[in-house]
Amino acid sequence: MSSFQRTREALGNRLREMRLDAHLTGRQLAAGAGWTPSKISKIEAGNQTPSDLDLETWARLCERTNLIPELVASLRSLEQQYVEHRRMYRPGLHVRQRRIADIESQTALTQNFEPCFVPGLLQTAEYARYRFLEGDEGDVDRGVPRSTEELDAAIAARMERQQLLYRPGKKYHFVMTEAVLRYLVCPPDAMAGQLGQLVSMTTLQTIRLGVIPFGKPLSVGPLHGFYLYDDTMVVVELFTAVLNITQPEEIAAYQRTFKHLADAAVYGSDARKVLTGALNELAS
């Protein structure tokens, strides 16, 4: 169970205790709030995240308005762990890139596993452009496509992040599946340029770049990509949101998973063989 789900269930349990202490049934609380009874059960079971207004209404009906600040603080902690793309990207794509750069600048060892896409820190500008355009919803408030200026700013911010690869004292370990080299998530010419850059990246001293070839036995399935920042945080990007994981036991689990995947990868000249093989096939 993720730390996000545990936190949401803890909040649901706290709200259930308040309701029981107030001698209210779920139906009575729902009737007083103008909700359906199922909403009460979902919140208490940790299957639905309440809003600020939900918490205020709950506390008022349970005659515990003094607990509203505490409940809202718990909700804020929960929201920091699970951040919806819609809310995260509202200030602009480039703002998100700069926030990631702030984290990376304070990290000594960055470990990144990717099953589908080239890691952001290793992307060419053209590859990055197509990644930013993928599933683009534009301005989520006004329903218009993102402007060329915003895309250019986001790409520039991602390219600026890559300067950290050359900073003394920084170490990076990237592991990707061979599928990353084969998926055409951008036009072939852009993918060829990207593969060429990955070949050159295998020679950098601050980077350890591994590729898991097709057919290599795996002790752990490559379910999704993730970033490990030292031993302080794991970031997992989903289709609609980003998980920020800070629980020590979960971080340790991701560290073990990364080691299994890294042990299955090939490096150096062997990695270059896989990369050049994919590049040659693309050219043909």
N, C-alpha and C positions, 0 to 999 in steps of 0.2 A: 504494500500500500504506500502511495506517495505521501510525502510530508504535507502536500496541499490537501489531500483527501483527509488525512488525520486531523489537520487543523480545522477543516470544515466540519468534520464529525464532532470535534470537541466543542465547536461553537453551537452545533445543533443540540448536543447534550446539555450545554449550559442553558439554552433556551427552554428545553424540556423541563429542566429542574425548576426554572422560574414559573413555568405554567403549572406544574404540580404543586409548588409551594403556594400558588395563588388559588388552588383548589378549582382549577378550570379544566374542563375536558377539551380535547382538540376541536370538537365541533363548537363549543361555546366560544373559544378564542377566535375561531374562524368567523363565526357569526358577528362577533363584536368588531372585527377588523374588516368585514365585508369580503373575506376571502373564501375560497373553496377549502373544505377539510383536507383535501389532498395536498394543498400547499403546506399546511402545518406538518403533515407527516413527512413530506419530502425534505423540508428544512431540518426537522429534528433528526432525520436519518442521515443527514449529510449528503443528500442527493440534489439539493438546490441551494444556491448561495443567496442569502437574503440581501436586500438593499438597505441603505441607511434608513429610509422611511419604514421599511419592514421592522427593523430593530426598534425604532422609536415607538411604533405602534404596539409592538409586542410588549415592550417595557411599560408603556402606559396602561395597557389593559391588565397587566399583571401587578400594577401599582408599584413598579420598581424603576421609576424614571431616573433615580440616582445612579443606576447602572448603565445608562445610555453611553456615557463617554468610554467606559470599559468595553462595552460591546462593539462600539464603532472602531475602537483601537484594534480589537481582534479581527474585525472585518478588513481593516487596512493591511494588517499583516498577511491575511489570506490573499488579498488582491496583489500584493507584491510577489507572491509565489506563482500566481497564474495571471498573466497579463495578456488580454485579448489583443490581436493584431489591430483591430479597429481603433482601440484606445492608444496603443503603443505608437502607431504610425501617424496619428492625427497631427502632431507637430511637424511632421515631414520625415521622409526617408533618411535624409542626411543627419537629422537629429539623433535618430536611432543609431546610426553608424558612429557618431561621435561619443555616444554613451557607451557603446561597446569598446571603443578605443580607450576610454577612461579606465574601464576594467582591465583591459589588456596591458595598459601602461603600468599598472600596479601589480601585475602578475609576473613571477619569475619563470614559472613553467606552465605553458599552455599546451594541453593535449586535446586533440580534436579527431573524432571519428566521423566519417561521412560514407553512407552507403549509396548515395545517388548523385550528389553534386560535388563539384570541386570546392574545397574550403574557401571561405571568403577571403582569407589572408593570402591565398595563392591564385586568385582569379585575375585574368586580364580584364581590361576595361570593357572590351566587347562582350565577353562572357558575362560579366557583372550586369551589363545593360539588360541582357535577356533574362537574367535571374530576377532583376527588379521588375521587369515587365510581366513576368509570369503571374497569372491570376490577378493582374492589377485591377483594383477597384477604384482607383483614382481618389478624389476627395470624397471621403465617406459621408461628409455632411451635406455636400452640394450635388453629389452624384455626377461629377464631371471627371474626365481622365486626368491623370497627373500631367503636369506641364513638362515640356522638354527641359526647362530650367531646373525643375525639381529633380528629374532623373539625372541630369548632369551633375548637380550638387551632390547627390547620393553616391554617384560613381566616384567623384573626386574625393569624397570623404572615405570611401572604401580604399581607394588607392593610397590615401594619406595614412590609413591604418597600417599599410604594408611597410611603412618606414620602420616600424617597430621590429621587423624581422632582422634588421641590421644593427640594432642597438646592443651594445655590450651588456653582458649579464643576463640577457634573455635567452630562453631555450624554448623550442617548439618541436612537438612530436605530432605529426599528421599521419593518420592511417585512413586509407580509402579502399573500397572494393574495386575490382576491375570494371564493374558495371559503371562506375563514375566516368571511366574513359570511353565507354561505348554509348551511353545515352546521348542522343542528339537533342539536348535541351536548348540548342542554339544552332544557327546555320553551320554547315560543314567547314567553311573557311574560318569562322570564328572558333570552332572547336579545334581545328588544326593549330591555330595560334596558341590556344590554351594548352594543348598537349605539349607543344614545343616549349612553353614556359615551364611546365611541370618538369620536363627533362632537365632544364637548366637549374631548377630549384633543388634537385637531388644533390647538387655539388656545394650548396651553401653550408657553412660550418655550424650555423646556429639552428639549422633545421634537420630533423630526422624525418624523412618522407618514406612511408611504407605503402605498398600496394598488396592487397590480398588477391592473388590470381584466382581465376575460375578453376574449380576442381580442387581447391585446397581444403582439406578437412577443417571444420570449425567446431570448437567446443562450446561456442556461444553464437547464437544467431544474430545477424546484423539487423536488428529490428528498426533502429532509427539512429540518426546522427546526434551527437552531443559534444559540447565543449566542457573541458575540465580546467578550471582556473586554480592552480596550486591545489591545496586541499581545503579551499574555502567555499567554492560554489560550482555547481553544474548547471549549464544552460541547455535546455532541450527545446527545439523549435518544432511545433506541431503545425497542422494546416491552418488553424484559426487562432493560435495563441502560443505563448512562450512560457515554459516552466522554469522558474528560478529555484533550484534545490540547494538548501543550505544545511539540512540535517546531516550530522557527521556519519551516521550509519548508512545513509543513502549515498553520500559522497564516496564512502569506502566501497560500496557495491559497484558504483560506476568505475572506480579505479581498478577493481578486479576485472570488470568487464573489458575495460580498455586494454589491460595487460593480455587477456586471452586473445583479443583481436590483433593486438600488436605482434604477439608471438606468431600469429599465422601469416603475417605480412612478409614480403621480401623487400630488401633495401639495396641501396647502392647500384651496382652494375646490374643486379637481377631486376631491380625495380625499373631501371632504364630500358631493359629488354622488353618488359611488359608495356611500358609507355611507347616506345618506338614501334612495337608491334601494332598497337592500336592506331598510331599515327600513320603507319604504312598502309594499313587496311583502309583507313579513311581516305588516304590519297588515291588509292586504287579504285 
